[in-house]
Amino acid sequence: MSEFTPPRTTKDTSPDAERVQIELLRAMTPARRFALMCSMTDDAIFRAKRAIEIANPGLSQRERDLIFMEVHYGKNLAANVRQYLKERDVAGIGHDPSPASGD
């Protein structure tokens, strides 16, 4: 029985290079593949947030985070979170300007 060969998914990688990449991934332990996935995900999130920051230099961190949320999770969720944060700010919840006491 021959081993399953997935269909080609890249257009910028030669078939030989793609074959080697797949062989390397298959040779990794599940823990190593998971670590690689986490690293690649962290990198993608960092790059997406950095692009938003560069494109919107005058916005606060909160507004940039809401743009990220809108782009990646949808306008509805971002609008709901924006409204929640606005209501929380008006109520003064989540802001403790005094230093924590060591009592």
C-alpha positions in Angstrom: 0.0 0.0 0.0 1.5 3.4 -1.0 1.6 6.3 1.4 -1.0 9.0 0.9 0.3 12.0 -1.0 -1.7 15.2 -0.3 -2.6 17.4 -3.3 -0.3 20.3 -4.0 -1.3 23.3 -2.0 1.4 25.8 -2.9 2.1 27.7 -6.1 5.4 29.2 -5.0 7.2 26.0 -4.0 8.6 23.5 -6.4 7.1 20.0 -6.1 10.5 18.6 -4.9 10.8 21.2 -2.2 7.2 20.6 -1.1 7.8 16.8 -1.0 10.8 17.4 1.3 8.8 19.7 3.5 6.1 17.1 3.9 8.7 14.4 4.6 10.2 16.6 7.3 6.8 17.3 8.9 6.0 13.6 8.9 9.3 12.8 10.6 8.6 15.2 13.5 7.1 14.0 16.7 3.6 15.2 17.5 5.0 17.5 20.2 7.5 19.1 17.7 4.7 19.6 15.1 2.5 21.2 17.8 5.4 23.5 18.8 6.0 24.5 15.2 2.3 25.2 14.7 2.3 27.4 17.9 5.4 29.3 16.7 3.9 29.9 13.2 0.6 31.0 14.7 2.4 33.4 17.1 4.4 34.8 14.1 1.3 35.3 12.0 -0.6 37.1 14.8 2.5 39.3 15.5 2.8 40.2 11.8 -1.0 40.9 11.5 -0.9 43.2 14.6 2.2 44.9 13.4 0.6 45.7 10.0 -2.4 47.2 11.7 -0.1 49.3 13.9 1.9 50.6 10.9 -1.3 51.3 9.0 -3.0 53.1 11.9 -0.2 54.9 13.9 -2.6 57.3 15.6 -4.9 54.7 17.2 -4.7 53.5 20.7 -3.7 49.9 21.4 -7.3 49.1 22.3 -8.5 50.4 18.9 -5.8 48.4 17.1 -6.8 45.3 19.0 -10.4 45.9 18.0 -9.4 46.2 14.3 -7.5 42.9 14.7 -10.6 41.3 16.2 -12.8 42.6 13.4 -10.5 41.4 10.7 -9.9 37.9 12.2 -13.1 37.2 14.2 -15.8 39.3 12.5 -17.4 42.7 12.8 -20.2 41.5 15.0 -17.8 40.2 17.7 -15.7 43.4 17.5 -18.8 45.6 17.8 -20.0 43.6 20.9 -16.6 43.9 22.6 -16.3 47.6 21.7 -19.7 48.2 23.3 -18.8 46.1 26.4 -15.6 48.0 26.8 -17.4 51.3 26.5 -20.0 50.3 29.1 -17.2 49.1 31.4 -15.3 52.3 31.0 -18.4 54.4 31.8 -19.1 52.3 34.9 -15.5 52.6 36.0 -15.1 48.8 36.2 -11.7 47.3 35.6 -9.7 50.4 36.5 -7.9 50.5 39.8 -5.6 53.5 39.7 -4.3 52.9 43.3 -1.3 50.6 43.8 -2.1 47.2 45.2 -1.8 47.1 48.9 0.5 44.5 50.4 -1.8 43.9 53.4 
